[in-house]
Amino acid sequence: MKFFWKIYFSFIAVFLVAFGLFGTWMIQMAFESSYQKALEDGEWDNRMYQLAFEMNLSSMDEENRTEEMIPVMAAAVVQNFSTTENIYRIYSEDHKLLYESQSSSVRGTDVLLVLWEEQSCSYSLYRLGEQTWLVYACRSNMGGQVYLLESLTDISSIYEESDAYYNMYRMMMIVLILVMTVVVFAIAGMLTHSVNRLSHTTRRFTNGDLDARAVESGGDEIAELSKDFNRMAVTLSDKMEELTLQAQRQEDFTASFSHELKTPLTSIIGYADMLRTMDCTKEEVVDAAGYIYHQGKRLENLSRKMLDMIVAGKQELNLYALDVRNLVEEAVQITDESRQKQNVTLTMELQDGSIEGDRTLLISAVTNILENARRAMPSGGKILIQGRNYPKYYLLCVSDNGCGIESKEISRITEAFYMIDKSRARREGGAGLGLALCSRILALHGAHWKIFSRPGMGTDIAIRFRSKEVQDEDL
C-alpha cells in the first residue's frame, strides 16, 4: 500500500474511532444525567406524596380511617400536586388496590413485593410499548395500619431524547465523514507531495540523470531526507566521474602501452627481417644492428620502469635515516653524463638535513625528476636544486628554465605514458613513466609534492619530506 493511502486511511480510522467514542460518551453522559434527575424527581415526588398522605391521615379520627375513606382522602391529596401526569396508587398491606388516580395497565407489584420494615422504599422501570415508566413505592405505617403508596412517572421523553441525539449524531457522522474524506485526501496529498517529488528525483537519478537533485524546502524530516539525498547524489556523481576518469585512464594506459611496445617491435622485426632475407652491405648491417640495439634498449628501459612502478606499489619499505645531501648528490652523479652531453648546468644549494625513507626508491625518484627537467630544456639550460631544513619537514625544490608546462597539462603529467611532447620524449628514450613512478614513490614515503610551471618560463617541483624525528600526527 502506498504511503498516501496509509496516511489517508490512518487519519480516517483515527477520526472515526475518536469521534465515535467521544460522541457516544457525550450522549451517554447526557442520558445518565437526565436519568439520575428523573430518579431523584421520582423519589422526591413519592416522598412528598407519602408525607401528604400521612399528614392527612393523621388528621382524621381513627374511626374514620376506613378503606372507604382512603380513596376520598387520597384524591384530595393528589389534587394538591402540581403535576397531573403522574399516576398515584394506594395499596393495603395485602396488596389490595385501594386507590388509583388514573387507570393504567402498568402494575408495580414487583416493587411492592420488596417492601418491608427494613426497606421502606424501592423503585423499578417498566416498558410498555413505546413508553417507559418509573415506578416508586414506599411503605407507610400509621396507627398500626400499613399502606403501600405507589407513584408512576412517565420518563419516555428521556429515552426519546437519547434516541434523537443518536439519530442526529449518526447524521453528523455521515456529514463529517464526507467532509473529512475530502480534507484528509487534501492533507495526505500535501504531506506526500514532497515524498513523491523526491521519489521522482530518485528515479531520474537511477535512470542515469546524475545531475538530478531534490528540492530542499522546509525544515521537516522530508527536507532533511532531501538534503541527505543531495549529499549522496553529489558523492555518487563524484565517484562515478572518478570511475569514468579511471576507466578512461586505464584505457589510455592500455593504448599507450600497446603503442610503446608496437613501435620498437616493428623496427626490430623490420630490420631483423631485412638482415635475414637480403644481402646487405657491412654498413647496412651495422646500421640495422644499431637500430635493433637501440630499440631493444628502449624496450628494456620501458620494462624496467613498468617493473619499478609495480614494485613501488607493493613492496614493503625499509626505512632508514637518510642524509639529504648524499641522496641528492648520488642522483646528480647518475644523471651527470646525460647533462654533459646536452650542456646543461646544475647548481645545488642544500642545507644539511635528514629524512626517513628507502634509499633506492628515493634516488630513483630524484633521478627521474632531474632527467625530466633535462629533457624539458634546450642545450645550455640550467637546473637549480635547493633544500631547506624546517623543524618538522625538509623542503626540496628542483627548478629548470625549460619549455614549461601548460596549466591544463600539469594534472595529467603523473599519469602513466602521458607525454606532453611525444616526439621529443621518444627521441630522448622516454616513455612517459618517470613522473608517474615518482608520484608513487613519494606517496609511499608520505611526502607531498607540487608542480609550478609556466610555458616558456620553466618548471619548479617542490617536495616536502617528513623529518626523521617527526611522526604523521605532528605534521
N, C-alpha and C positions, 0 to 999 in steps of 0.2 A: 504494500500500500504506500502511496506517495505521502511525503511529509505534509503536503497541503491537506489531504483528506484526513490524516491523523489529527492535525490541528482542528480541522473543521468538526469532525465527529467528537473529539475530546471536549471542545467548547460546548457543543450541543448537549452532550451527555451530562457534563457538569452543571449546565444551566437547568436541565430538566430535573435532575436529582435535587439540586439545591432549592430551586423554586418550588418543586413539588413537595418536598419535606417542609419547607418554611410555610407554604400556603396551607397545607394540611394541618400543621401545628397551630397556625393562627386561627383557623376555623374551629378546630377542636377546643382551643383555649376560649374562644368566644362562646361556644356551646356550653362548655363546662361552667363558665361564669354565669350564663343565663340559667342553667340547670340548678346550680347551687342557690341562686337567688330565688328560684321557684320553690326549692325545698324550704328555704328559710321563710318565705312568704306563706307557704302552706302550713308550716309548723306554727307560725305566728297566728294565722287565721284560725287554726284548730284550737290553740291555747285561748285565744280571745273568745271563741265560741264556747269552750268549756267554762271559762270564767263567767261569762254572761249567763250561761245555763245554771251554774251553781249559785250565783247571786240571786237569780230569780227564784230558784227552787228553795233556797234558804229563807226567802221572804214569805213563803207560803206556809200555812199551818200544816202540821203533819197529817191531819185527817184529810186535807185536800190533795195530798201528794199521791194521787191515784194514777193508774195508767191512762185513764181517760183525760186527765188534766195535762198530762205531759205534752201531747201534741199542741194543745192550745198555748201553753207556756212557751214551747219551742218555736212556734210560729211567730209569737211576739218577739222573741229574741232575734230570729232571722231577719225580721223586718227592720230592725235597728241597724243591721250591717249595710255598709255602703254598696257592697257588691251583691249582685243578684245572679251572677253566672255560676257561682259555686253551688254545689248540692250538699245539703246537710241532713244527717240521719241520726236517729237515736234508737239504740237497742237496749233491751233488758239484758240482765246477766246471762240468761239462757239464749241470747242472740235473737230474740223476738223483736221484729221491727216495730217500734212504737211511733216513729215519726220520720217523714221524708219530705224535704222541701220541694223537690222535683222528681218526677218519675224518670228512672234511668235503668238500663239493663246492666249497668256496672254494679257488681256486688263485691263488697270488701270483706267477705267472710274470712279470707286468708289472713288478713291483717288482724281481724278480731280474735282469731284463734291464738295469737301470740301474746295477747294482753293478759297480764296478771298483776299481782300486787307489786312485785319487784320491777316489772317492766310495764309501766302505765301508759306508754305511748309508743307508736310504731307507724311506719308508712310503707307503701308499696306502689308500683306502677302497673297500669293495666292498659293494654292496647285493645281498642275496639274499632275495627275498621281503620279509618284514617285518623282517628282520634287517639290521643294519649292522655290518660287521667292519672293525676297524683292523688292517692288516697291516704289520708292521715286519720288515725284513730287514737282515742285516749280513753282511759278508764276513770270514771268519776264515782266516788263513794260518798253519798250524802245520807246521813242518819241511818246507816246500816243498809241502805239500799244502793245497789251497784247499777250504774248505767254506762253504756258504751256509746261514745259520741264519735261520729264519723263525718269528715268533710272531704268532698271530692272537688279537685281543681283541674280544669281542662288546660293542659300545658302543650297542646298540639302545636301552638304557634312557635314554640322553641324549636321543635323538630322541623317545622316547615321553614323557619328562618335558616336553620342549618342546611337544609336541602337547597334552599335558594342560593345560599352562599357557595355551596359546592357546584351548583349549575353555573353560576356566574364565574366561579373560579375556573371551571373547565373551558368556558368560552374565552376567558382571558388567556388561559394556557394555549389555546389554539391560535389566538391572535399573536401572542408573544412568540410562539414557535415560528410562525411565518415571518415575523419581523426579525427574530434572532437568526433565522436561516439566511436572510439577506445580509444582515450586519456581520455575522460570523464569516460568511463567504467573502465579504469585502476585507475583513480584518485578516483572515487567513491568506488572502491574495497579497495583501500588503506585507505580511510577515515573511512570506515565501518568495516575494519578488526578488529580493537580493540573493536568496539561495539559488533561484532559477538563473539569475544573471551570472552568478559565479559558476554554476554548472555549465552554462553555455560557453563561458570563457574557458573552462577546463576542457570541454570537448574541442574547442578551436585549437587549444594548445596541444591536445593529444593528436589532432589531425595534422599537425606539422606547422601550425602558425605560432612560432616561438616568440613572436612579438606581442601575442595576446596577453593582456593584463586585466585584472579585476578592478572594478571601481571601488575605491576606498572612501566610503561616505558613512558618517555617523560614528558613534563610539561604542556600539554594541558588539556582541560576540561575532556576528557575521562580518563586521568591519575588521575585527582582529583576524578572523579567518582569511579575509581577502588580502590583508597585509602579509600574512604568512604565506599565502599562495603566491603573491607577487615576489616575495623574497625567494621562495622555492623556484619560481619561474626564472628569475634572474640567475640564480645559481645553476639551474639546469641549462639555461641558454649559454652561460659561460662555459660550462662543462662540454656541451655539445660543440660549441665553437672551438674549444680546445682540442676535443677529439677529432673534429674535422681538420684542424690545422695539423694535428699529429699524424692523421692519416695521409694528408697531403705531403707532409714532410717525409713520411715513410715511403710514399710513392716516389717523391723526388729523389730520396736516398737510393731507392732501388734502381731508378732510371739512371741516376748519375753513376752509381757503382757499375752498372752494366756497361755504360758508355766508357768509363775509365778503364774497364777491362778490355772492351772491344777494340779501342784504338791501338794500344800496343800489341795486342794479339794479332790484329790484322796486319800490322807492319812486320811482326816476327814471321807470321805464316807466309806473307808475300815474299819477303827476302829469302826465307828458307826454301820456298818453292823455286825461286829463281836460281839459287845455288844448286838445287837438286836436279833441275831439268835443263839448264842452259850451260853452255860453255862460256864461262866468264873469264875475263882477264884478271890478273892478280890485283890490279887496282879496284876492279869492281867487286872482287871477293872481299877485299879489305873494307870497302865502303859498306857492303851488305852485312858483314860480320859486325861492323861498328854500329849500324842501325839495330841489329838484333841484340847486341850487348846493351846499348843504352835503353832500349825498350824493355829488356829483361830487368835492368836495374830499376826502371820506373815501376815495373810490377812488384819487384822486391820491396821498394820503398812503400808502395801502396799497401802491400800485405803487412808490412811491419807496423805502419800507422794503424791499420784496422785492428791488428792484434793488440797494440798498445791501448786502443780505446776500449776493447772488450775487457782486457785485464784490469785497466784502471777502474772499471766499474764493479769488479767482482773480487779483486784480491784484498786480503787483509793488509792494512798498513802497518809498517814497522816504523813507529815514530821515534825520532831521536832529536836531540838538541842540535841545531844546525847553525853555523855562523853564516850570516847573510853574505858577507863579503866573499868568503871562499866559494859559496854556492854560485854567486853571480860570476865570479872570475872563471870558474870552470866552464860555465855555459858560454862565456865570451871566448874562451880558448877554443871550444869546439867549433864555433862559427867564424873563427878568425880567418881561415883560408878563403871562404866564400866572400867575405867582406873585402879582403885584399884584392881579389880578382875584380871586384866591382868598384874598387877605390872608395869605399865607404869608411868614414872616420867615426870612431866610437869613443865617447868620453864617459867616465864614471865619477860620480860624486856621492859616495856611500858613507853613512855613519855606521859605526860598529853596532851590531845588534844580533840577537839570537831568536830563532823561531823554532817551532817543533814540526817535524814532518818526515816524509820519506825522501831521502836524498835523490835517488834515481828518478823518481817521478817529478820532483820539483825542478831538477836540472833539465828534464825533457820539456817541461812547461816553459821555462825561461828560454831555452834554446829555440823552441818553436816561435815564441814571441819575437825574438831577435831576428830569426830568419824571415818571418813575415814582414818585419819592419824593413829589412834589407831589400826584399823583393818589391816593396812599395815605392822605392825611390830610384832615380837615375844614378849614373856614375857620378861620384863626388859628393854623395849625400852624407848626412850626419845623423848619428844616433846618440842620444844622451840618456844615461841611466842614473837615476837619483834615488837615494834611500834615506828615510828619516825614521829615527827610533823614538817612539812615543811610549808613555808609561804602560799602555795596555795593548799596543799593537805596533807592528812595523809596516811602514808605507813604502812600497817600491813602485817607481814610475819609470816607464820606458817611452821616450819621445823620439819621433823622427820628423824630418822635413820633406816627406814623400808626397805622393799624389793626394792623400787624404781619402775619406770615405763619405759618401752621401749619407745624410741622417736616416733615410729610409732603409739603407743597407746595413746600418750598424746592428739592428736587432736580429739580423739573419746570418751574420758572418760566423757565428759559432755553430751553425748547422753543418752537419757532415756533407762534404762535397760541394758546399756552396762557395762559388768563386766570383768575385766582382769582375775581374778581367781574366777570363778563362784562357785566352791565348797566351797572356803573359805568364799565368800560373803554370800552364803546361810546358811552356818554354823553359821555365825555371825548375821544372821537375816536381811541381806541387800538384796536390790532388784535392785541396780544399778540406783537409782533415786536421791541419795544425791547430787552429784556434778551437775547433771542436774538442780536440784532445786536451788542450789547456783548460777549457771550461770544466771538463770532468775532473781533471786532476785537482784544480783549485777547489772545486766543490767538495771533494773527498777530504781536503785539509781544512774545511771550514773557512776558507779565505774568500773575501769579497773583492770583485774587480769590476771596473767600469772603463768604458772606452769613450774618449772625447776626440772628435775629428771634424775637420772642415776641408772640403775639396780644395786642393792646391796649396794648403797650409800645413799639412802633416797630420799625424795622429799621436795622441797620448793615451797610454794604457796605465791605469793606476790600480795597484793590487794592495789590499790591506790584509796582512798576515797576523794571526794571533800570536802574541808573545808567549814564550815557553812558560812563564810563571802565571799566566792568566788563564782562567777557566772560562767555559762558554757563558756561564751565568754572569760573569763580571763584565762582559762586553756590552 
